[in-house]
Amino acid sequence: MAQTAKFSVPLKPPHITIVGAGLGGLCLAQGLRQQGIAFDVYERDAALASRTQGYRIRIDHAGQQALKACLPAALFSVFQATGAMPVAGVNLVDTRLEAVSGKWVESWRRARGDQPADTGHGESADAQDLSANRQTLREVLMHGIEDRVHFGKAFVRYREDEDARVKTAFSDGSCAISDVLVAADGINSLVRRRRLPGAVPADTGFACLYGKTYATPATLARLSGLLPARTSIVFGDGLAVIVDPMRFRPPPAGYRLDMPDDYLYWAIIGAREALGIGWEAGDALQQDALAARLERITTGWHAGLRALFQQGDRASLAMMPIRTADVPAAWPSSAVTVLGDAIHAMSPAGGLGANTALHDAFLLSRQLGEAAAGRRSLRAAIGGYEAAMREHSARAILASLRGTEVLLGASGRHPERILAG
Ligand SMILES: Cc1cc2nc3c(=O)[nH]c(=O)nc-3n(C[C@H](O)[C@H](O)[C@H](O)COP(=O)(O)OP(=O)(O)OC[C@H]3O[C@@H](n4cnc5c(N)ncnc54)[C@H](O)[C@@H]3O)c2cc1C
């Protein structure tokens, strides 16, 4: 495919096809661009903003370091500048907003001054997590690679040819030929379904109901003062709520970013029964039905907490079943590999899914850089990435299950195999 004027130097082989312009796929694309490696990203959605990307995403030390390694320095600064302003700690409370103690999961948030875990990036940094507005983060990740991200291209199938090239076909009848195909197409990945058919994430029996509430003066007046000041984790009967205040600075000049107004992000995690969501209907509930569920779930809660949901932005309401992967034992590498939720979906209770996807992107871009420089074969590079990815994602899945356990007192129907491992 033709190079575009966006890139000051021509991009070199191998050519990488990335399916999915989510956080992992776009971060990989940026990491490849940094190294001058040719790539194209194919996304099913018609545009970056064609679906509500309603929630905030907490980027931990490993995620930040992956972004730092993959993005040009100026763009990494934009990522930092567009994150929510830090808050002063965490409230651990019950639904009456009384303090509770003894419940904590290491991956939830590192306090300033904590020693960061060794993430393999080889440098120390401020270990403070950064809360990003998800859509803004995707806009940052798109910057400078717009010409290489192709929308309205739903993956349909691929074929590995004998000459070690991969032919990828899309729903509009077009196809791409490349040296490597990367599945970054999320939890329902069609690429994974073909590449690793046994690696299907299992339903935990839990679900997550999430949305946001704009921080207008009228709304803030109705909320308990506890909520806008700090992150809150609310422990209820068979469920838990995470509330995060998202206050933004003006966006940096020179970047076209659609910054949101300040809001409070919240997510309720619980057993489907506790959330009143049936097994069959859960995925398809509409906003009005979800709002009615919220009203029922929060009956009897502190009025200053209830107001958070009553004042919520109805359009942002969403529900999703929580599924978790069991990363399969090593598989023989080929020119088709997997990244992010496509291979290691995990409970959002650990706040690690996106961070793990970003770390994958960092690892894979570095390995492909080694191959591009002729220091490794392409197959060895992909195998090296997959081995490292399996190891770190298994740890993240485990931490996420532990997070679910602390929040809910149980980790779900599936995870015995992982916990035993
Ligand atoms: C409520 C909630 C809160 C969360 N909070 C956090 C958090 O704070 N921190 C954290 O680390 N993680 C968090 N997560 C998890 C995180 O959102 C995911 O792990 C992360 O988005 C995975 O990134 P990804 O790039 O692998 O997949 P995705 O972000 O899902 O991107 C996949 C992309 O592929 C596209 N696609 C799908 N099928 C096709 C196809 N056939 N052809 C072409 N394109 C396709 C999709 O449209 C999408 O753009 C949270 C999840 C939820 C639900």
The ligand as an SDF file (V2000), in Angstrom:
LIG
                    3D

 53 58  0  0  0  0  0  0  0  0999 V2000
  -16.4700   -0.6290   32.9120 C   0  0  0  0  0  0  0  0  0  0  0  0
  -15.0510   -0.9800   32.5810 C   0  0  0  0  0  0  0  0  0  0  0  0
  -14.0170   -0.3260   33.2070 C   0  0  0  0  0  0  0  0  0  0  0  0
  -12.6950   -0.6390   32.9020 C   0  0  0  0  0  0  0  0  0  0  0  0
  -11.6990    0.0450   33.5310 N   0  0  0  0  0  0  0  0  0  0  0  0
  -10.4180   -0.2760   33.2660 C   0  0  0  0  0  0  0  0  0  0  0  0
   -9.3580    0.4510   33.9060 C   0  0  0  0  0  0  0  0  0  0  0  0
   -9.5970    1.3800   34.6810 O   0  0  0  0  0  0  0  0  0  0  0  0
   -8.0690    0.0920   33.6250 N   0  0  0  0  0  0  0  0  0  0  0  0
   -7.7920   -0.9310   32.7510 C   0  0  0  0  0  0  0  0  0  0  0  0
   -6.6000   -1.2250   32.5500 O   0  0  0  0  0  0  0  0  0  0  0  0
   -8.7620   -1.6140   32.1270 N   0  0  0  0  0  0  0  0  0  0  0  0
  -10.0660   -1.3120   32.3430 C   0  0  0  0  0  0  0  0  0  0  0  0
  -11.0730   -1.9640   31.6870 N   0  0  0  0  0  0  0  0  0  0  0  0
  -10.7110   -2.9930   30.6590 C   0  0  0  0  0  0  0  0  0  0  0  0
  -10.3740   -2.3290   29.3260 C   0  0  0  0  0  0  0  0  0  0  0  0
  -11.4340   -1.5240   28.8770 O   0  0  0  0  0  0  0  0  0  0  0  0
  -10.0480   -3.3780   28.2600 C   0  0  0  0  0  0  0  0  0  0  0  0
   -9.1940   -4.3560   28.7940 O   0  0  0  0  0  0  0  0  0  0  0  0
   -9.3360   -2.7200   27.0700 C   0  0  0  0  0  0  0  0  0  0  0  0
  -10.2130   -1.8220   26.4190 O   0  0  0  0  0  0  0  0  0  0  0  0
   -8.8450   -3.7720   26.0880 C   0  0  0  0  0  0  0  0  0  0  0  0
   -8.2510   -3.1260   24.9820 O   0  0  0  0  0  0  0  0  0  0  0  0
   -8.1860   -3.8560   23.5710 P   0  0  0  0  0  0  0  0  0  0  0  0
   -7.4960   -2.9070   22.6550 O   0  0  0  0  0  0  0  0  0  0  0  0
   -7.6510   -5.2240   23.7170 O   0  0  0  0  0  0  0  0  0  0  0  0
   -9.7030   -4.0590   23.1330 O   0  0  0  0  0  0  0  0  0  0  0  0
  -10.8230   -2.9610   22.8590 P   0  0  0  0  0  0  0  0  0  0  0  0
  -10.5170   -1.6880   23.5640 O   0  0  0  0  0  0  0  0  0  0  0  0
  -12.1220   -3.6420   23.1400 O   0  0  0  0  0  0  0  0  0  0  0  0
  -10.7140   -2.6760   21.2910 O   0  0  0  0  0  0  0  0  0  0  0  0
  -11.0790   -3.6220   20.3250 C   0  0  0  0  0  0  0  0  0  0  0  0
  -11.3770   -2.8900   19.0230 C   0  0  0  0  0  0  0  0  0  0  0  0
  -11.5750   -3.8570   17.9840 O   0  0  0  0  0  0  0  0  0  0  0  0
  -12.6790   -3.4910   17.2070 C   0  0  0  0  0  0  0  0  0  0  0  0
  -13.2230   -4.6980   16.5770 N   0  0  0  0  0  0  0  0  0  0  0  0
  -13.9390   -5.6930   17.1510 C   0  0  0  0  0  0  0  0  0  0  0  0
  -14.2490   -6.6380   16.2550 N   0  0  0  0  0  0  0  0  0  0  0  0
  -13.7130   -6.2260   15.0730 C   0  0  0  0  0  0  0  0  0  0  0  0
  -13.6910   -6.7860   13.7660 C   0  0  0  0  0  0  0  0  0  0  0  0
  -14.3080   -7.9500   13.4590 N   0  0  0  0  0  0  0  0  0  0  0  0
  -13.0220   -6.1180   12.7800 N   0  0  0  0  0  0  0  0  0  0  0  0
  -12.4110   -4.9300   13.0530 C   0  0  0  0  0  0  0  0  0  0  0  0
  -12.4120   -4.3590   14.2660 N   0  0  0  0  0  0  0  0  0  0  0  0
  -13.0540   -5.0000   15.2850 C   0  0  0  0  0  0  0  0  0  0  0  0
  -13.6320   -2.8410   18.2160 C   0  0  0  0  0  0  0  0  0  0  0  0
  -14.6060   -2.0230   17.5800 O   0  0  0  0  0  0  0  0  0  0  0  0
  -12.6520   -2.0570   19.0880 C   0  0  0  0  0  0  0  0  0  0  0  0
  -12.4010   -0.7610   18.5810 O   0  0  0  0  0  0  0  0  0  0  0  0
  -12.4070   -1.6610   31.9680 C   0  0  0  0  0  0  0  0  0  0  0  0
  -13.4550   -2.3340   31.3240 C   0  0  0  0  0  0  0  0  0  0  0  0
  -14.7640   -1.9900   31.6270 C   0  0  0  0  0  0  0  0  0  0  0  0
  -15.8770   -2.7040   30.9220 C   0  0  0  0  0  0  0  0  0  0  0  0
  1  2  1  0
  2  3  1  0
  2 52  2  0
  3  4  2  0
  4  5  1  0
  4 50  1  0
  5  6  2  0
  6  7  1  0
  6 13  1  0
  7  8  2  0
  7  9  1  0
  9 10  1  0
 10 11  2  0
 10 12  1  0
 12 13  2  0
 13 14  1  0
 14 15  1  0
 14 50  1  0
 15 16  1  0
 16 17  1  0
 16 18  1  0
 18 19  1  0
 18 20  1  0
 20 21  1  0
 20 22  1  0
 22 23  1  0
 23 24  1  0
 24 25  2  0
 24 26  1  0
 24 27  1  0
 27 28  1  0
 28 29  2  0
 28 30  1  0
 28 31  1  0
 31 32  1  0
 32 33  1  0
 33 34  1  0
 33 48  1  0
 34 35  1  0
 35 36  1  0
 35 46  1  0
 36 37  1  0
 36 45  1  0
 37 38  2  0
 38 39  1  0
 39 40  1  0
 39 45  2  0
 40 41  1  0
 40 42  2  0
 42 43  1  0
 43 44  2  0
 44 45  1  0
 46 47  1  0
 46 48  1  0
 48 49  1  0
 50 51  2  0
 51 52  1  0
 52 53  1  0
M  END
$$$$
